[in-house]
Amino acid sequence: MGSEDTEVKQESISDQKRVELKEKLGDINKKLLTMEWDKKHNQLNAGMEPKYAELKEEHDKILKKINGEEVKES
């Protein structure tokens, strides 16, 4: 039983880490909103497409971490 408790504690993130992740997610959201507006209005520079995809992927990973889901590192 003791090892099961340890596994559960390792999977869940600390409150402080959760706050840090939420702050980072907020910063990413601001950037994504701007880029999504630009993309929707056909104004996103083609050179920014990879950065947009990277931010979107990072956003999804952080959201999964906050929600306690398993994140596959690539």
mmJSON file of the N, C-alpha and C atoms, coordinates in Angstrom:
{"data_MODEL":{"atom_site":{
"group_PDB":["ATOM","ATOM","ATOM","ATOM","ATOM","ATOM","ATOM","ATOM","ATOM","ATOM","ATOM","ATOM","ATOM","ATOM","ATOM","ATOM","ATOM","ATOM","ATOM","ATOM","ATOM","ATOM","ATOM","ATOM","ATOM","ATOM","ATOM","ATOM","ATOM","ATOM","ATOM","ATOM","ATOM","ATOM","ATOM","ATOM","ATOM","ATOM","ATOM","ATOM","ATOM","ATOM","ATOM","ATOM","ATOM","ATOM","ATOM","ATOM","ATOM","ATOM","ATOM","ATOM","ATOM","ATOM","ATOM","ATOM","ATOM","ATOM","ATOM","ATOM","ATOM","ATOM","ATOM","ATOM","ATOM","ATOM","ATOM","ATOM","ATOM","ATOM","ATOM","ATOM","ATOM","ATOM","ATOM","ATOM","ATOM","ATOM","ATOM","ATOM","ATOM","ATOM","ATOM","ATOM","ATOM","ATOM","ATOM","ATOM","ATOM","ATOM","ATOM","ATOM","ATOM","ATOM","ATOM","ATOM","ATOM","ATOM","ATOM","ATOM","ATOM","ATOM","ATOM","ATOM","ATOM","ATOM","ATOM","ATOM","ATOM","ATOM","ATOM","ATOM","ATOM","ATOM","ATOM","ATOM","ATOM","ATOM","ATOM","ATOM","ATOM","ATOM","ATOM","ATOM","ATOM","ATOM","ATOM","ATOM","ATOM","ATOM","ATOM","ATOM","ATOM","ATOM","ATOM","ATOM","ATOM","ATOM","ATOM","ATOM","ATOM","ATOM","ATOM","ATOM","ATOM","ATOM","ATOM","ATOM","ATOM","ATOM","ATOM","ATOM","ATOM","ATOM","ATOM","ATOM","ATOM","ATOM","ATOM","ATOM","ATOM","ATOM","ATOM","ATOM","ATOM","ATOM","ATOM","ATOM","ATOM","ATOM","ATOM","ATOM","ATOM","ATOM","ATOM","ATOM","ATOM","ATOM","ATOM","ATOM","ATOM","ATOM","ATOM","ATOM","ATOM","ATOM","ATOM","ATOM","ATOM","ATOM","ATOM","ATOM","ATOM","ATOM","ATOM","ATOM","ATOM","ATOM","ATOM","ATOM","ATOM","ATOM","ATOM","ATOM","ATOM","ATOM","ATOM","ATOM","ATOM","ATOM","ATOM","ATOM","ATOM","ATOM","ATOM","ATOM","ATOM","ATOM","ATOM","ATOM","ATOM","ATOM"],
"id":[1,2,3,4,5,6,7,8,9,10,11,12,13,14,15,16,17,18,19,20,21,22,23,24,25,26,27,28,29,30,31,32,33,34,35,36,37,38,39,40,41,42,43,44,45,46,47,48,49,50,51,52,53,54,55,56,57,58,59,60,61,62,63,64,65,66,67,68,69,70,71,72,73,74,75,76,77,78,79,80,81,82,83,84,85,86,87,88,89,90,91,92,93,94,95,96,97,98,99,100,101,102,103,104,105,106,107,108,109,110,111,112,113,114,115,116,117,118,119,120,121,122,123,124,125,126,127,128,129,130,131,132,133,134,135,136,137,138,139,140,141,142,143,144,145,146,147,148,149,150,151,152,153,154,155,156,157,158,159,160,161,162,163,164,165,166,167,168,169,170,171,172,173,174,175,176,177,178,179,180,181,182,183,184,185,186,187,188,189,190,191,192,193,194,195,196,197,198,199,200,201,202,203,204,205,206,207,208,209,210,211,212,213,214,215,216,217,218,219,220,221,222],
"type_symbol":["N","C","C","N","C","C","N","C","C","N","C","C","N","C","C","N","C","C","N","C","C","N","C","C","N","C","C","N","C","C","N","C","C","N","C","C","N","C","C","N","C","C","N","C","C","N","C","C","N","C","C","N","C","C","N","C","C","N","C","C","N","C","C","N","C","C","N","C","C","N","C","C","N","C","C","N","C","C","N","C","C","N","C","C","N","C","C","N","C","C","N","C","C","N","C","C","N","C","C","N","C","C","N","C","C","N","C","C","N","C","C","N","C","C","N","C","C","N","C","C","N","C","C","N","C","C","N","C","C","N","C","C","N","C","C","N","C","C","N","C","C","N","C","C","N","C","C","N","C","C","N","C","C","N","C","C","N","C","C","N","C","C","N","C","C","N","C","C","N","C","C","N","C","C","N","C","C","N","C","C","N","C","C","N","C","C","N","C","C","N","C","C","N","C","C","N","C","C","N","C","C","N","C","C","N","C","C","N","C","C","N","C","C","N","C","C","N","C","C","N","C","C"],
"label_atom_id":["N","CA","C","N","CA","C","N","CA","C","N","CA","C","N","CA","C","N","CA","C","N","CA","C","N","CA","C","N","CA","C","N","CA","C","N","CA","C","N","CA","C","N","CA","C","N","CA","C","N","CA","C","N","CA","C","N","CA","C","N","CA","C","N","CA","C","N","CA","C","N","CA","C","N","CA","C","N","CA","C","N","CA","C","N","CA","C","N","CA","C","N","CA","C","N","CA","C","N","CA","C","N","CA","C","N","CA","C","N","CA","C","N","CA","C","N","CA","C","N","CA","C","N","CA","C","N","CA","C","N","CA","C","N","CA","C","N","CA","C","N","CA","C","N","CA","C","N","CA","C","N","CA","C","N","CA","C","N","CA","C","N","CA","C","N","CA","C","N","CA","C","N","CA","C","N","CA","C","N","CA","C","N","CA","C","N","CA","C","N","CA","C","N","CA","C","N","CA","C","N","CA","C","N","CA","C","N","CA","C","N","CA","C","N","CA","C","N","CA","C","N","CA","C","N","CA","C","N","CA","C","N","CA","C","N","CA","C","N","CA","C","N","CA","C","N","CA","C","N","CA","C","N","CA","C","N","CA","C"],
"label_alt_id":[null,null,null,null,null,null,null,null,null,null,null,null,null,null,null,null,null,null,null,null,null,null,null,null,null,null,null,null,null,null,null,null,null,null,null,null,null,null,null,null,null,null,null,null,null,null,null,null,null,null,null,null,null,null,null,null,null,null,null,null,null,null,null,null,null,null,null,null,null,null,null,null,null,null,null,null,null,null,null,null,null,null,null,null,null,null,null,null,null,null,null,null,null,null,null,null,null,null,null,null,null,null,null,null,null,null,null,null,null,null,null,null,null,null,null,null,null,null,null,null,null,null,null,null,null,null,null,null,null,null,null,null,null,null,null,null,null,null,null,null,null,null,null,null,null,null,null,null,null,null,null,null,null,null,null,null,null,null,null,null,null,null,null,null,null,null,null,null,null,null,null,null,null,null,null,null,null,null,null,null,null,null,null,null,null,null,null,null,null,null,null,null,null,null,null,null,null,null,null,null,null,null,null,null,null,null,null,null,null,null,null,null,null,null,null,null,null,null,null,null,null,null],
"label_comp_id":["MET","MET","MET","GLY","GLY","GLY","SER","SER","SER","GLU","GLU","GLU","ASP","ASP","ASP","THR","THR","THR","GLU","GLU","GLU","VAL","VAL","VAL","LYS","LYS","LYS","GLN","GLN","GLN","GLU","GLU","GLU","SER","SER","SER","ILE","ILE","ILE","SER","SER","SER","ASP","ASP","ASP","GLN","GLN","GLN","LYS","LYS","LYS","ARG","ARG","ARG","VAL","VAL","VAL","GLU","GLU","GLU","LEU","LEU","LEU","LYS","LYS","LYS","GLU","GLU","GLU","LYS","LYS","LYS","LEU","LEU","LEU","GLY","GLY","GLY","ASP","ASP","ASP","ILE","ILE","ILE","ASN","ASN","ASN","LYS","LYS","LYS","LYS","LYS","LYS","LEU","LEU","LEU","LEU","LEU","LEU","THR","THR","THR","MET","MET","MET","GLU","GLU","GLU","TRP","TRP","TRP","ASP","ASP","ASP","LYS","LYS","LYS","LYS","LYS","LYS","HIS","HIS","HIS","ASN","ASN","ASN","GLN","GLN","GLN","LEU","LEU","LEU","ASN","ASN","ASN","ALA","ALA","ALA","GLY","GLY","GLY","MET","MET","MET","GLU","GLU","GLU","PRO","PRO","PRO","LYS","LYS","LYS","TYR","TYR","TYR","ALA","ALA","ALA","GLU","GLU","GLU","LEU","LEU","LEU","LYS","LYS","LYS","GLU","GLU","GLU","GLU","GLU","GLU","HIS","HIS","HIS","ASP","ASP","ASP","LYS","LYS","LYS","ILE","ILE","ILE","LEU","LEU","LEU","LYS","LYS","LYS","LYS","LYS","LYS","ILE","ILE","ILE","ASN","ASN","ASN","GLY","GLY","GLY","GLU","GLU","GLU","GLU","GLU","GLU","VAL","VAL","VAL","LYS","LYS","LYS","GLU","GLU","GLU","SER","SER","SER"],
"label_asym_id":["A","A","A","A","A","A","A","A","A","A","A","A","A","A","A","A","A","A","A","A","A","A","A","A","A","A","A","A","A","A","A","A","A","A","A","A","A","A","A","A","A","A","A","A","A","A","A","A","A","A","A","A","A","A","A","A","A","A","A","A","A","A","A","A","A","A","A","A","A","A","A","A","A","A","A","A","A","A","A","A","A","A","A","A","A","A","A","A","A","A","A","A","A","A","A","A","A","A","A","A","A","A","A","A","A","A","A","A","A","A","A","A","A","A","A","A","A","A","A","A","A","A","A","A","A","A","A","A","A","A","A","A","A","A","A","A","A","A","A","A","A","A","A","A","A","A","A","A","A","A","A","A","A","A","A","A","A","A","A","A","A","A","A","A","A","A","A","A","A","A","A","A","A","A","A","A","A","A","A","A","A","A","A","A","A","A","A","A","A","A","A","A","A","A","A","A","A","A","A","A","A","A","A","A","A","A","A","A","A","A","A","A","A","A","A","A","A","A","A","A","A","A"],
"label_entity_id":["1","1","1","1","1","1","1","1","1","1","1","1","1","1","1","1","1","1","1","1","1","1","1","1","1","1","1","1","1","1","1","1","1","1","1","1","1","1","1","1","1","1","1","1","1","1","1","1","1","1","1","1","1","1","1","1","1","1","1","1","1","1","1","1","1","1","1","1","1","1","1","1","1","1","1","1","1","1","1","1","1","1","1","1","1","1","1","1","1","1","1","1","1","1","1","1","1","1","1","1","1","1","1","1","1","1","1","1","1","1","1","1","1","1","1","1","1","1","1","1","1","1","1","1","1","1","1","1","1","1","1","1","1","1","1","1","1","1","1","1","1","1","1","1","1","1","1","1","1","1","1","1","1","1","1","1","1","1","1","1","1","1","1","1","1","1","1","1","1","1","1","1","1","1","1","1","1","1","1","1","1","1","1","1","1","1","1","1","1","1","1","1","1","1","1","1","1","1","1","1","1","1","1","1","1","1","1","1","1","1","1","1","1","1","1","1","1","1","1","1","1","1"],
"label_seq_id":[1,1,1,2,2,2,3,3,3,4,4,4,5,5,5,6,6,6,7,7,7,8,8,8,9,9,9,10,10,10,11,11,11,12,12,12,13,13,13,14,14,14,15,15,15,16,16,16,17,17,17,18,18,18,19,19,19,20,20,20,21,21,21,22,22,22,23,23,23,24,24,24,25,25,25,26,26,26,27,27,27,28,28,28,29,29,29,30,30,30,31,31,31,32,32,32,33,33,33,34,34,34,35,35,35,36,36,36,37,37,37,38,38,38,39,39,39,40,40,40,41,41,41,42,42,42,43,43,43,44,44,44,45,45,45,46,46,46,47,47,47,48,48,48,49,49,49,50,50,50,51,51,51,52,52,52,53,53,53,54,54,54,55,55,55,56,56,56,57,57,57,58,58,58,59,59,59,60,60,60,61,61,61,62,62,62,63,63,63,64,64,64,65,65,65,66,66,66,67,67,67,68,68,68,69,69,69,70,70,70,71,71,71,72,72,72,73,73,73,74,74,74],
"pdbx_PDB_ins_code":[null,null,null,null,null,null,null,null,null,null,null,null,null,null,null,null,null,null,null,null,null,null,null,null,null,null,null,null,null,null,null,null,null,null,null,null,null,null,null,null,null,null,null,null,null,null,null,null,null,null,null,null,null,null,null,null,null,null,null,null,null,null,null,null,null,null,null,null,null,null,null,null,null,null,null,null,null,null,null,null,null,null,null,null,null,null,null,null,null,null,null,null,null,null,null,null,null,null,null,null,null,null,null,null,null,null,null,null,null,null,null,null,null,null,null,null,null,null,null,null,null,null,null,null,null,null,null,null,null,null,null,null,null,null,null,null,null,null,null,null,null,null,null,null,null,null,null,null,null,null,null,null,null,null,null,null,null,null,null,null,null,null,null,null,null,null,null,null,null,null,null,null,null,null,null,null,null,null,null,null,null,null,null,null,null,null,null,null,null,null,null,null,null,null,null,null,null,null,null,null,null,null,null,null,null,null,null,null,null,null,null,null,null,null,null,null,null,null,null,null,null,null],
"Cartn_x":[0.817,0.0,0.852,1.947,2.792,3.309,3.662,4.184,3.099,1.846,0.749,0.566,0.653,0.529,1.639,2.842,3.978,3.76,3.25,3.007,1.993,0.944,-0.085,0.516,1.342,1.955,2.892,3.6,4.519,3.764,2.581,1.808,1.191,0.718,0.09,1.163,0.905,1.882,1.544,2.554,2.352,1.535,0.943,0.145,1.002,2.236,3.127,3.443,3.717,4.018,2.793,1.608,0.368,0.186,0.481,0.365,1.357,2.591,3.603,3.165,2.605,2.143,0.994,0.093,-1.037,-0.557,0.47,1.028,1.659,2.409,3.042,1.976,0.914,-0.186,-0.839,-0.978,-1.547,-0.695,0.622,1.535,1.433,1.388,1.281,-0.051,-1.119,-2.444,-2.46,-1.797,-1.739,-1.081,0.04,0.752,-0.095,-0.72,-1.536,-2.734,-3.371,-4.528,-4.154,-3.015,-2.546,-2.255,-1.54,-1.184,-2.425,-3.387,-4.615,-5.413,-5.422,-6.101,-5.411,-4.075,-3.306,-3.578,-3.593,-3.819,-5.223,-6.209,-7.597,-7.766,-7.003,-7.102,-6.005,-5.42,-4.408,-3.213,-2.835,-1.735,-0.574,-0.652,0.43,1.584,2.733,3.93,4.219,4.532,4.806,5.946,6.886,7.998,7.579,6.395,5.893,5.06,4.742,3.944,4.566,5.891,6.489,6.395,6.56,6.461,5.033,4.06,2.652,2.377,2.853,2.648,3.337,4.527,5.285,4.544,4.04,3.29,2.01,1.345,0.106,0.385,1.478,1.86,2.227,2.997,3.379,2.136,1.197,-0.063,-0.791,-0.9,-1.611,-0.92,0.419,1.173,0.973,1.057,0.893,-0.515,-1.496,-2.886,-3.077,-2.456,-2.541,-1.881,-0.73,-0.044,-0.917,-1.529,-2.388,-3.566,-4.105,-5.257,-4.867,-3.567,-3.103,-3.055,-3.095,-3.024,-1.566,-1.338,0.009,0.439,1.671,2.201,3.363,3.293,4.376,5.393,6.64,7.716,8.261,8.421,8.943,10.38],
"Cartn_y":[-1.203,0.0,1.255,1.237,2.411,2.875,1.921,2.303,2.935,2.515,3.113,4.577,4.874,6.253,7.114,6.579,7.309,7.6,6.613,6.806,7.915,7.962,8.987,10.361,10.486,11.772,12.224,11.287,11.647,12.127,11.569,11.942,13.328,13.666,14.97,16.034,17.21,18.286,19.156,19.821,20.666,21.899,22.51,23.719,24.834,24.947,25.995,25.762,24.517,24.181,24.44,24.135,24.359,25.859,26.696,28.151,28.627,28.105,28.485,28.085,26.875,26.407,27.261,27.671,28.509,29.875,30.417,31.704,31.578,30.496,30.265,30.072,29.349,29.122,30.451,31.349,32.669,33.453,33.394,34.08,33.5,32.176,31.511,31.855,31.887,32.217,33.594,34.566,35.921,35.901,35.186,35.107,34.381,33.275,32.493,33.282,34.042,34.833,35.814,36.467,37.41,36.687,35.565,34.816,34.237,33.788,33.242,34.33,35.534,36.649,36.931,37.003,37.254,36.17,34.927,33.812,33.883,34.179,34.265,35.365,36.437,37.576,37.556,36.386,36.188,37.131,37.422,38.344,37.704,36.395,35.709,35.476,35.996,35.819,34.325,33.884,32.462,31.948,32.811,32.423,32.176,32.644,32.464,31.192,30.519,29.288,28.242,27.978,26.988,27.418,28.7,29.214,29.052,29.305,29.138,27.682,26.755,25.323,24.905,25.441,25.132,25.634,26.857,27.417,26.629,26.229,25.46,24.124,23.473,22.194,22.377,23.422,23.702,24.003,24.752,25.073,23.79,22.861,21.607,20.769,20.727,19.962,20.537,21.856,22.498,22.274,22.381,22.158,20.736,19.771,18.38,18.22,18.863,18.778,19.356,20.492,21.136,20.231,19.556,18.677,17.298,17.061,15.795,14.66,14.99,13.961,13.652,12.446,12.035,12.788,13.291,14.05,13.272,13.018,12.323,13.35,13.168,14.077,13.615,14.549,14.173,14.592],
"Cartn_z":[0.0,0.0,0.0,0.704,0.8,-0.543,-1.415,-2.727,-3.598,-3.438,-4.2,-3.815,-2.518,-2.058,-2.648,-2.686,-3.232,-4.712,-5.456,-6.883,-7.126,-6.328,-6.48,-6.226,-5.196,-4.875,-5.983,-6.621,-7.691,-8.923,-9.178,-10.359,-10.228,-9.032,-8.861,-8.659,-9.191,-9.076,-7.873,-7.355,-6.184,-6.558,-5.548,-5.78,-6.373,-5.873,-6.376,-7.857,-8.208,-9.599,-10.476,-9.95,-10.689,-10.972,-9.98,-10.154,-11.216,-11.15,-12.137,-13.545,-13.659,-14.966,-15.484,-14.581,-14.995,-15.468,-14.806,-15.231,-16.619,-16.807,-18.106,-19.184,-18.836,-19.771,-20.163,-19.205,-19.486,-20.468,-20.283,-21.202,-22.611,-22.68,-23.981,-24.639,-23.84,-24.38,-25.029,-24.396,-24.958,-26.337,-26.429,-27.708,-28.75,-28.318,-29.248,-29.763,-28.886,-29.311,-30.415,-30.243,-31.258,-32.566,-32.451,-33.656,-34.338,-33.552,-34.131,-34.85,-34.273,-34.946,-36.274,-36.224,-37.446,-38.493,-38.042,-38.966,-39.571,-38.729,-39.191,-40.237,-40.083,-40.995,-42.064,-42.246,-43.29,-43.132,-41.897,-41.653,-40.895,-40.665,-39.951,-40.918,-40.566,-41.37,-41.507,-42.711,-42.962,-42.089,-41.755,-40.897,-39.46,-39.091,-37.725,-37.568,-38.664,-38.598,-37.671,-37.777,-36.868,-35.394,-35.134,-33.764,-33.248,-34.109,-33.752,-33.38,-34.205,-33.947,-32.648,-32.41,-31.194,-29.954,-30.009,-28.885,-28.628,-29.691,-29.564,-28.871,-29.259,-28.659,-27.186,-26.89,-25.506,-24.662,-25.221,-24.546,-24.158,-25.109,-24.859,-23.783,-23.804,-22.806,-21.408,-21.293,-19.989,-19.468,-20.331,-19.938,-19.414,-20.066,-19.609,-18.244,-18.042,-16.751,-15.644,-15.91,-14.918,-14.573,-15.576,-15.369,-14.857,-14.67,-14.122,-15.12,-16.396,-17.431,-17.746,-18.263,-18.632,-19.882,-19.852,-20.982,-21.571,-22.874,-23.565,-24.017,-23.582,-23.983,-25.322,-26.248,-27.573,-27.726],
"occupancy":[1.0,1.0,1.0,1.0,1.0,1.0,1.0,1.0,1.0,1.0,1.0,1.0,1.0,1.0,1.0,1.0,1.0,1.0,1.0,1.0,1.0,1.0,1.0,1.0,1.0,1.0,1.0,1.0,1.0,1.0,1.0,1.0,1.0,1.0,1.0,1.0,1.0,1.0,1.0,1.0,1.0,1.0,1.0,1.0,1.0,1.0,1.0,1.0,1.0,1.0,1.0,1.0,1.0,1.0,1.0,1.0,1.0,1.0,1.0,1.0,1.0,1.0,1.0,1.0,1.0,1.0,1.0,1.0,1.0,1.0,1.0,1.0,1.0,1.0,1.0,1.0,1.0,1.0,1.0,1.0,1.0,1.0,1.0,1.0,1.0,1.0,1.0,1.0,1.0,1.0,1.0,1.0,1.0,1.0,1.0,1.0,1.0,1.0,1.0,1.0,1.0,1.0,1.0,1.0,1.0,1.0,1.0,1.0,1.0,1.0,1.0,1.0,1.0,1.0,1.0,1.0,1.0,1.0,1.0,1.0,1.0,1.0,1.0,1.0,1.0,1.0,1.0,1.0,1.0,1.0,1.0,1.0,1.0,1.0,1.0,1.0,1.0,1.0,1.0,1.0,1.0,1.0,1.0,1.0,1.0,1.0,1.0,1.0,1.0,1.0,1.0,1.0,1.0,1.0,1.0,1.0,1.0,1.0,1.0,1.0,1.0,1.0,1.0,1.0,1.0,1.0,1.0,1.0,1.0,1.0,1.0,1.0,1.0,1.0,1.0,1.0,1.0,1.0,1.0,1.0,1.0,1.0,1.0,1.0,1.0,1.0,1.0,1.0,1.0,1.0,1.0,1.0,1.0,1.0,1.0,1.0,1.0,1.0,1.0,1.0,1.0,1.0,1.0,1.0,1.0,1.0,1.0,1.0,1.0,1.0,1.0,1.0,1.0,1.0,1.0,1.0,1.0,1.0,1.0,1.0,1.0,1.0],
"B_iso_or_equiv":[0.0,0.0,0.0,0.0,0.0,0.0,0.0,0.0,0.0,0.0,0.0,0.0,0.0,0.0,0.0,0.0,0.0,0.0,0.0,0.0,0.0,0.0,0.0,0.0,0.0,0.0,0.0,0.0,0.0,0.0,0.0,0.0,0.0,0.0,0.0,0.0,0.0,0.0,0.0,0.0,0.0,0.0,0.0,0.0,0.0,0.0,0.0,0.0,0.0,0.0,0.0,0.0,0.0,0.0,0.0,0.0,0.0,0.0,0.0,0.0,0.0,0.0,0.0,0.0,0.0,0.0,0.0,0.0,0.0,0.0,0.0,0.0,0.0,0.0,0.0,0.0,0.0,0.0,0.0,0.0,0.0,0.0,0.0,0.0,0.0,0.0,0.0,0.0,0.0,0.0,0.0,0.0,0.0,0.0,0.0,0.0,0.0,0.0,0.0,0.0,0.0,0.0,0.0,0.0,0.0,0.0,0.0,0.0,0.0,0.0,0.0,0.0,0.0,0.0,0.0,0.0,0.0,0.0,0.0,0.0,0.0,0.0,0.0,0.0,0.0,0.0,0.0,0.0,0.0,0.0,0.0,0.0,0.0,0.0,0.0,0.0,0.0,0.0,0.0,0.0,0.0,0.0,0.0,0.0,0.0,0.0,0.0,0.0,0.0,0.0,0.0,0.0,0.0,0.0,0.0,0.0,0.0,0.0,0.0,0.0,0.0,0.0,0.0,0.0,0.0,0.0,0.0,0.0,0.0,0.0,0.0,0.0,0.0,0.0,0.0,0.0,0.0,0.0,0.0,0.0,0.0,0.0,0.0,0.0,0.0,0.0,0.0,0.0,0.0,0.0,0.0,0.0,0.0,0.0,0.0,0.0,0.0,0.0,0.0,0.0,0.0,0.0,0.0,0.0,0.0,0.0,0.0,0.0,0.0,0.0,0.0,0.0,0.0,0.0,0.0,0.0,0.0,0.0,0.0,0.0,0.0,0.0],
"pdbx_formal_charge":[null,null,null,null,null,null,null,null,null,null,null,null,null,null,null,null,null,null,null,null,null,null,null,null,null,null,null,null,null,null,null,null,null,null,null,null,null,null,null,null,null,null,null,null,null,null,null,null,null,null,null,null,null,null,null,null,null,null,null,null,null,null,null,null,null,null,null,null,null,null,null,null,null,null,null,null,null,null,null,null,null,null,null,null,null,null,null,null,null,null,null,null,null,null,null,null,null,null,null,null,null,null,null,null,null,null,null,null,null,null,null,null,null,null,null,null,null,null,null,null,null,null,null,null,null,null,null,null,null,null,null,null,null,null,null,null,null,null,null,null,null,null,null,null,null,null,null,null,null,null,null,null,null,null,null,null,null,null,null,null,null,null,null,null,null,null,null,null,null,null,null,null,null,null,null,null,null,null,null,null,null,null,null,null,null,null,null,null,null,null,null,null,null,null,null,null,null,null,null,null,null,null,null,null,null,null,null,null,null,null,null,null,null,null,null,null,null,null,null,null,null,null],
"auth_seq_id":[1,1,1,2,2,2,3,3,3,4,4,4,5,5,5,6,6,6,7,7,7,8,8,8,9,9,9,10,10,10,11,11,11,12,12,12,13,13,13,14,14,14,15,15,15,16,16,16,17,17,17,18,18,18,19,19,19,20,20,20,21,21,21,22,22,22,23,23,23,24,24,24,25,25,25,26,26,26,27,27,27,28,28,28,29,29,29,30,30,30,31,31,31,32,32,32,33,33,33,34,34,34,35,35,35,36,36,36,37,37,37,38,38,38,39,39,39,40,40,40,41,41,41,42,42,42,43,43,43,44,44,44,45,45,45,46,46,46,47,47,47,48,48,48,49,49,49,50,50,50,51,51,51,52,52,52,53,53,53,54,54,54,55,55,55,56,56,56,57,57,57,58,58,58,59,59,59,60,60,60,61,61,61,62,62,62,63,63,63,64,64,64,65,65,65,66,66,66,67,67,67,68,68,68,69,69,69,70,70,70,71,71,71,72,72,72,73,73,73,74,74,74],
"auth_comp_id":["MET","MET","MET","GLY","GLY","GLY","SER","SER","SER","GLU","GLU","GLU","ASP","ASP","ASP","THR","THR","THR","GLU","GLU","GLU","VAL","VAL","VAL","LYS","LYS","LYS","GLN","GLN","GLN","GLU","GLU","GLU","SER","SER","SER","ILE","ILE","ILE","SER","SER","SER","ASP","ASP","ASP","GLN","GLN","GLN","LYS","LYS","LYS","ARG","ARG","ARG","VAL","VAL","VAL","GLU","GLU","GLU","LEU","LEU","LEU","LYS","LYS","LYS","GLU","GLU","GLU","LYS","LYS","LYS","LEU","LEU","LEU","GLY","GLY","GLY","ASP","ASP","ASP","ILE","ILE","ILE","ASN","ASN","ASN","LYS","LYS","LYS","LYS","LYS","LYS","LEU","LEU","LEU","LEU","LEU","LEU","THR","THR","THR","MET","MET","MET","GLU","GLU","GLU","TRP","TRP","TRP","ASP","ASP","ASP","LYS","LYS","LYS","LYS","LYS","LYS","HIS","HIS","HIS","ASN","ASN","ASN","GLN","GLN","GLN","LEU","LEU","LEU","ASN","ASN","ASN","ALA","ALA","ALA","GLY","GLY","GLY","MET","MET","MET","GLU","GLU","GLU","PRO","PRO","PRO","LYS","LYS","LYS","TYR","TYR","TYR","ALA","ALA","ALA","GLU","GLU","GLU","LEU","LEU","LEU","LYS","LYS","LYS","GLU","GLU","GLU","GLU","GLU","GLU","HIS","HIS","HIS","ASP","ASP","ASP","LYS","LYS","LYS","ILE","ILE","ILE","LEU","LEU","LEU","LYS","LYS","LYS","LYS","LYS","LYS","ILE","ILE","ILE","ASN","ASN","ASN","GLY","GLY","GLY","GLU","GLU","GLU","GLU","GLU","GLU","VAL","VAL","VAL","LYS","LYS","LYS","GLU","GLU","GLU","SER","SER","SER"],
"auth_asym_id":["A","A","A","A","A","A","A","A","A","A","A","A","A","A","A","A","A","A","A","A","A","A","A","A","A","A","A","A","A","A","A","A","A","A","A","A","A","A","A","A","A","A","A","A","A","A","A","A","A","A","A","A","A","A","A","A","A","A","A","A","A","A","A","A","A","A","A","A","A","A","A","A","A","A","A","A","A","A","A","A","A","A","A","A","A","A","A","A","A","A","A","A","A","A","A","A","A","A","A","A","A","A","A","A","A","A","A","A","A","A","A","A","A","A","A","A","A","A","A","A","A","A","A","A","A","A","A","A","A","A","A","A","A","A","A","A","A","A","A","A","A","A","A","A","A","A","A","A","A","A","A","A","A","A","A","A","A","A","A","A","A","A","A","A","A","A","A","A","A","A","A","A","A","A","A","A","A","A","A","A","A","A","A","A","A","A","A","A","A","A","A","A","A","A","A","A","A","A","A","A","A","A","A","A","A","A","A","A","A","A","A","A","A","A","A","A","A","A","A","A","A","A"],
"auth_atom_id":["N","CA","C","N","CA","C","N","CA","C","N","CA","C","N","CA","C","N","CA","C","N","CA","C","N","CA","C","N","CA","C","N","CA","C","N","CA","C","N","CA","C","N","CA","C","N","CA","C","N","CA","C","N","CA","C","N","CA","C","N","CA","C","N","CA","C","N","CA","C","N","CA","C","N","CA","C","N","CA","C","N","CA","C","N","CA","C","N","CA","C","N","CA","C","N","CA","C","N","CA","C","N","CA","C","N","CA","C","N","CA","C","N","CA","C","N","CA","C","N","CA","C","N","CA","C","N","CA","C","N","CA","C","N","CA","C","N","CA","C","N","CA","C","N","CA","C","N","CA","C","N","CA","C","N","CA","C","N","CA","C","N","CA","C","N","CA","C","N","CA","C","N","CA","C","N","CA","C","N","CA","C","N","CA","C","N","CA","C","N","CA","C","N","CA","C","N","CA","C","N","CA","C","N","CA","C","N","CA","C","N","CA","C","N","CA","C","N","CA","C","N","CA","C","N","CA","C","N","CA","C","N","CA","C","N","CA","C","N","CA","C","N","CA","C","N","CA","C","N","CA","C","N","CA","C","N","CA","C"],
"pdbx_PDB_model_num":[1,1,1,1,1,1,1,1,1,1,1,1,1,1,1,1,1,1,1,1,1,1,1,1,1,1,1,1,1,1,1,1,1,1,1,1,1,1,1,1,1,1,1,1,1,1,1,1,1,1,1,1,1,1,1,1,1,1,1,1,1,1,1,1,1,1,1,1,1,1,1,1,1,1,1,1,1,1,1,1,1,1,1,1,1,1,1,1,1,1,1,1,1,1,1,1,1,1,1,1,1,1,1,1,1,1,1,1,1,1,1,1,1,1,1,1,1,1,1,1,1,1,1,1,1,1,1,1,1,1,1,1,1,1,1,1,1,1,1,1,1,1,1,1,1,1,1,1,1,1,1,1,1,1,1,1,1,1,1,1,1,1,1,1,1,1,1,1,1,1,1,1,1,1,1,1,1,1,1,1,1,1,1,1,1,1,1,1,1,1,1,1,1,1,1,1,1,1,1,1,1,1,1,1,1,1,1,1,1,1,1,1,1,1,1,1,1,1,1,1,1,1]
}}}
